[in-house]
Structure formats: C-alpha cells, structure tokens
C-alpha cells in the first residue's frame, strides 16, 4: 500500500489523504483488491475515529474487509480499546458486529469472550440477530461467554432472548450444540455457574440433551469432583433431569413371509 496513504491513516490526517487522492484518484479501489491493512484498519487500531468514518463513507467495503491476520476494522478497534471508534462504526452500520474474521469469530464473540458489558449491550440492542452467528467450533456468543465465565455477559444475552419469549428462535439457540455436542446448559453445569443453570431451567431448555461424550447436564454435575456440585444436581433433578438416557432402538427389520 502507498506509503503516503499508510502515513495519513496512521496519523488520522484527512487533509493529507485528500491530497493523495488528487494525485492517485484510483488508489482506494486498488487497495480494496489487496489483502492488506487498509486505511480503515490502521485508523481503527490507532483510534482515529473521524478518519475511519471518512474511509467508510468513501468506500463502505473497507469496513468488512479482513486484514492478513483475519481481523476486520471493528475487531481491531475492540482489541485496542478504541471504544469511541467502535460505537461510531456500529452507529453507521449495525451489521459490522456480524463480520466474522479469524476462526469465524465476530466482534460479538469477542466482547462475549472478554466480558465487555457495555459493548455487548450496545451490539445486541441494535443487532440481536448476531446471536445466530457461530464460530468454527460451532459456538454462539452465549457459548463463548459461558466458556469464559462471563456471567454478566450471559445475563445480558439471556435478557436479549426475553424479547422473543418462547419463540422457535429462542428455543433453538438456548439448546444449540457446539462441536462437542454441549448445549449452554452442559457448559454452565460443568463450570458450576449455578445462577445460569437456574435461569436456563426456568426457560425450559432441553434438560436431558446429550453431548458427544454421552452425558446429560445432570451426569456432568454428578461426576467426581473435589468441590462437589450438589446444588446444581438438586436443581436439575427437581426439574426432571436424568443422569442416564436409555435410547430405544426400533427394530426396522421386516418380518419374514411364511
């Protein structure tokens, strides 16, 4: 990428950028064809909000391009704590929170992983559909928050589902299985998140779902553990959970004709 464009982007100098445009009118189109840190990536890293906004206004595709490391401008702004830049970009295009980068992690997955309640709330208030997006491990933002013990983030996500009570959408996502077959209830049980387990039971999730290890949530709670997990086991049993599920095998062989 042109050295002058890099310098203008790193320093957030909009006037210098337009001087370069006069010299090279097609420079943005050329950069857009490359897998590089485009001007918006560089501006986002350094928190040059106005420069990033100007780039997005002139070339909206920059906002959804991934750099060589697999990150979008919004993800880079998040990683560098450029909160003002993040909020401004989301205000311009709410779907930026759904741009999936490296390992299919979206900005929503990132804030769920790192526990940024403010940004999680802002993201979900404008784009709740982002809860549908999954990583290469088939994890939703709810799975990611649970895996990282960000219980406050879990509560925010569950409150978002309250906007769609008893809907097919809510039921599907609260019972979603990751690559290990774990639903949110499996993860919350394994990580002893008592409050979350109670909330999921109240939402009538599939309490006897089985993961790829053949375990229900109750079976996980009753595995030998030095700390014990009696409270969660008691809650699950009271809700009708089973430790072992017997699968009925149906005989599909047709009877012989005599």
C-alpha positions as CSV (number, residue, x, y, z in Angstrom):
1,X,0.0,0.0,0.0
2,X,1.2,3.5,-0.8
3,X,3.5,4.9,1.9
4,X,1.7,8.3,1.9
5,X,-1.7,6.6,2.4
6,X,-0.2,4.5,5.3
7,X,1.1,7.6,7.0
8,X,-2.2,9.5,6.6
9,X,-4.1,6.5,8.0
10,X,-1.7,6.0,11.0
11,X,-1.9,9.7,11.9
12,X,-5.5,10.2,11.0
13,X,-4.9,13.1,8.7
14,X,-7.9,13.5,6.5
15,X,-6.4,16.5,4.5
16,X,-3.3,14.5,3.7
17,X,-5.5,11.7,2.4
18,X,-7.3,14.0,0.0
19,X,-4.0,15.4,-1.2
20,X,-3.1,11.9,-2.2
21,X,-6.5,11.3,-3.8
22,X,-5.8,14.2,-6.1
23,X,-2.5,12.5,-7.1
24,X,-3.9,9.0,-7.4
25,X,-7.7,9.0,-7.9
26,X,-8.0,5.2,-8.1
27,X,-5.9,4.4,-5.0
28,X,-8.8,3.3,-2.8
29,X,-10.1,0.9,-5.5
30,X,-6.6,-0.6,-5.8
31,X,-6.2,-1.1,-2.1
32,X,-9.6,-2.7,-1.9
33,X,-8.3,-5.5,-4.1
34,X,-5.5,-6.4,-1.8
35,X,-5.4,-8.5,1.4
36,X,-3.7,-5.8,3.4
37,X,-4.3,-3.5,6.4
38,X,-6.4,-1.0,4.6
39,X,-6.7,2.7,5.7
40,X,-9.7,1.8,7.9
41,X,-7.8,-1.0,9.7
42,X,-4.9,1.4,10.5
43,X,-7.2,4.2,11.7
44,X,-9.2,1.7,13.9
45,X,-6.1,0.4,15.5
46,X,-5.0,3.9,16.4
47,X,-8.4,5.2,17.4
48,X,-8.7,7.8,14.6
49,X,-12.5,7.7,14.6
50,X,-13.1,10.6,12.1
51,X,-10.6,9.2,9.6
52,X,-12.1,5.7,9.9
53,X,-15.6,7.2,9.4
54,X,-14.4,9.1,6.3
55,X,-12.9,5.9,4.8
56,X,-16.1,4.0,5.4
57,X,-18.2,6.8,3.9
58,X,-16.0,6.8,0.7
59,X,-15.5,3.1,0.5
60,X,-18.0,1.1,2.6
61,X,-16.4,-2.2,1.7
62,X,-13.3,-1.3,3.7
63,X,-15.4,-1.8,6.9
64,X,-16.0,-5.5,6.2
65,X,-12.5,-6.4,4.8
66,X,-10.3,-8.7,6.8
67,X,-6.6,-7.9,7.2
68,X,-3.8,-10.5,6.7
69,X,-4.4,-11.6,10.3
70,X,-8.1,-12.2,9.7
71,X,-9.5,-9.2,11.6
72,X,-12.0,-6.5,10.5
73,X,-11.5,-2.8,11.4
74,X,-14.1,-3.2,14.1
75,X,-12.3,-6.2,15.6
76,X,-9.1,-4.2,15.6
77,X,-10.7,-1.3,17.3
78,X,-12.1,-3.6,20.0
79,X,-8.7,-5.3,20.5
80,X,-7.1,-1.9,21.1
81,X,-9.8,-0.5,23.4
82,X,-10.9,2.2,20.9
83,X,-14.4,2.3,22.3
84,X,-15.4,5.6,20.7
85,X,-14.4,4.3,17.3
86,X,-16.3,1.0,17.9
87,X,-19.5,2.8,18.9
88,X,-19.3,5.2,15.9
89,X,-18.8,2.5,13.4
90,X,-21.7,0.4,14.8
91,X,-23.9,3.5,14.6
92,X,-23.1,3.7,10.9
93,X,-23.7,0.0,10.2
94,X,-25.0,-2.3,12.9
95,X,-24.2,-5.4,10.8
96,X,-20.5,-4.8,11.3
97,X,-20.9,-6.7,14.6
98,X,-21.6,-9.8,12.5
99,X,-18.5,-9.6,10.3
100,X,-16.8,-12.9,11.0
101,X,-13.0,-13.0,10.9
102,X,-10.3,-15.4,12.1
103,X,-11.9,-18.7,13.2
104,X,-15.3,-17.2,12.3
105,X,-15.1,-15.0,15.5
106,X,-17.3,-11.9,15.1
107,X,-17.0,-8.7,17.2
108,X,-19.9,-10.0,19.2
109,X,-18.0,-13.2,20.0
110,X,-15.0,-11.0,21.0
111,X,-16.9,-8.9,23.5
112,X,-18.6,-12.0,24.9
113,X,-15.2,-13.6,25.4
114,X,-13.6,-10.6,27.1
115,X,-16.6,-9.5,29.1
116,X,-17.3,-6.0,27.9
117,X,-20.9,-5.5,29.1
118,X,-21.3,-2.0,27.6
119,X,-20.4,-3.1,24.1
120,X,-22.3,-6.3,24.3
121,X,-25.4,-4.4,25.3
122,X,-24.9,-1.8,22.6
123,X,-24.3,-4.6,20.0
124,X,-27.4,-6.6,20.9
125,X,-29.7,-3.6,21.2
126,X,-29.0,-2.8,17.5
127,X,-28.5,-6.2,16.1
128,X,-29.9,-9.1,18.1
129,X,-29.7,-11.4,15.0
130,X,-25.9,-11.5,15.7
131,X,-26.7,-14.2,18.3
132,X,-27.2,-16.6,15.4
133,X,-23.5,-16.4,14.3
134,X,-21.3,-19.3,15.2
135,X,-17.5,-19.8,15.3
136,X,-15.6,-22.6,13.5
137,X,-16.3,-24.5,16.8
138,X,-20.0,-24.0,16.3
139,X,-20.2,-21.8,19.3
140,X,-22.6,-18.9,19.7
141,X,-21.8,-15.8,21.7
142,X,-23.7,-17.5,24.6
143,X,-21.3,-20.5,24.5
144,X,-18.3,-18.2,24.4
145,X,-19.5,-16.1,27.4
146,X,-20.2,-19.3,29.3
147,X,-16.8,-20.9,28.4
148,X,-15.1,-17.7,29.8
149,X,-17.1,-17.4,32.9
150,X,-18.5,-14.0,31.9
151,X,-21.8,-14.5,33.8
152,X,-22.7,-10.8,33.5
153,X,-22.5,-11.2,29.7
154,X,-24.6,-14.3,29.9
155,X,-27.3,-12.4,31.7
156,X,-27.3,-9.7,29.1
157,X,-27.6,-12.3,26.3
158,X,-30.5,-14.1,28.1
159,X,-32.3,-10.7,28.6
160,X,-32.0,-10.2,24.8
161,X,-33.8,-13.5,24.3
162,X,-36.6,-12.2,26.5
163,X,-37.6,-10.0,23.6
164,X,-38.5,-13.3,21.8
165,X,-40.2,-15.3,24.6
166,X,-41.0,-18.9,23.9
167,X,-40.2,-18.4,20.2
168,X,-38.7,-21.0,18.0
169,X,-35.6,-18.7,17.7
170,X,-35.1,-18.6,21.4
171,X,-35.6,-22.4,21.8
172,X,-33.2,-23.2,19.0
173,X,-30.4,-21.0,20.3
174,X,-30.7,-21.9,24.0
175,X,-30.4,-25.6,23.0
176,X,-27.7,-25.0,20.4
177,X,-24.9,-27.6,20.5
178,X,-21.2,-26.8,19.8
179,X,-18.8,-29.2,18.2
180,X,-18.6,-31.2,21.4
181,X,-22.4,-31.5,21.5
182,X,-22.5,-29.2,24.5
183,X,-25.5,-27.0,25.0
184,X,-25.3,-23.9,27.1
185,X,-26.8,-26.0,30.0
186,X,-23.9,-28.5,29.7
187,X,-21.3,-25.7,29.8
188,X,-23.0,-23.8,32.7
189,X,-23.2,-27.1,34.7
190,X,-19.6,-28.1,34.0
191,X,-18.4,-24.6,35.1
192,X,-20.6,-24.6,38.2
193,X,-22.5,-21.5,37.1
194,X,-25.4,-22.1,39.5
195,X,-27.2,-18.8,38.6
196,X,-27.1,-19.5,34.9
197,X,-28.2,-23.1,35.3
198,X,-31.3,-21.9,37.2
199,X,-32.0,-19.3,34.5
200,X,-31.8,-21.9,31.8
201,X,-34.0,-24.3,33.6
202,X,-36.6,-21.5,34.0
203,X,-36.5,-21.1,30.3
204,X,-37.4,-24.8,29.8
205,X,-34.4,-25.8,27.8
206,X,-33.9,-29.4,26.8
207,X,-32.7,-30.5,30.2
208,X,-31.8,-34.0,29.1
209,X,-29.8,-33.2,26.0
210,X,-26.8,-35.5,25.4
211,X,-23.4,-34.3,24.3
212,X,-20.9,-36.3,22.2
213,X,-19.5,-37.8,25.4
214,X,-22.9,-39.3,26.0
215,X,-23.5,-37.1,29.1
216,X,-26.5,-35.1,30.2
217,X,-26.1,-32.0,32.3
218,X,-27.0,-34.0,35.4
219,X,-24.4,-36.6,34.6
220,X,-21.8,-33.9,34.4
221,X,-22.9,-32.4,37.7
222,X,-22.6,-35.8,39.4
223,X,-19.1,-36.6,38.2
224,X,-16.5,-37.0,40.9
225,X,-15.3,-33.5,41.9
226,X,-13.5,-32.3,45.0
227,X,-15.7,-29.2,45.2
228,X,-18.9,-31.0,44.6
229,X,-21.9,-29.7,42.6
230,X,-24.8,-30.7,44.9
231,X,-26.9,-27.5,44.4
232,X,-26.9,-27.8,40.6
233,X,-27.6,-31.5,40.8
234,X,-30.6,-30.8,43.1
235,X,-32.0,-28.2,40.8
236,X,-31.6,-30.4,37.7
237,X,-33.3,-33.4,39.5
238,X,-36.1,-31.2,40.7
239,X,-36.7,-30.1,37.1
240,X,-36.9,-33.8,35.9
241,X,-33.4,-34.3,34.7
242,X,-31.9,-37.8,34.2
243,X,-28.3,-38.8,34.7
244,X,-28.6,-41.6,32.1
245,X,-30.7,-41.7,29.0
246,X,-31.7,-45.0,27.6
247,X,-32.0,-44.9,23.8
248,X,-34.8,-47.1,22.4
249,X,-33.7,-49.0,19.3
250,X,-36.5,-49.6,17.0
251,X,-36.4,-52.9,15.1
252,X,-36.8,-51.9,11.4
253,X,-36.4,-55.4,10.0
254,X,-39.5,-56.5,8.2
255,X,-41.0,-59.8,9.3
256,X,-40.3,-62.7,7.0
257,X,-43.2,-64.0,5.0
258,X,-44.2,-67.6,5.7
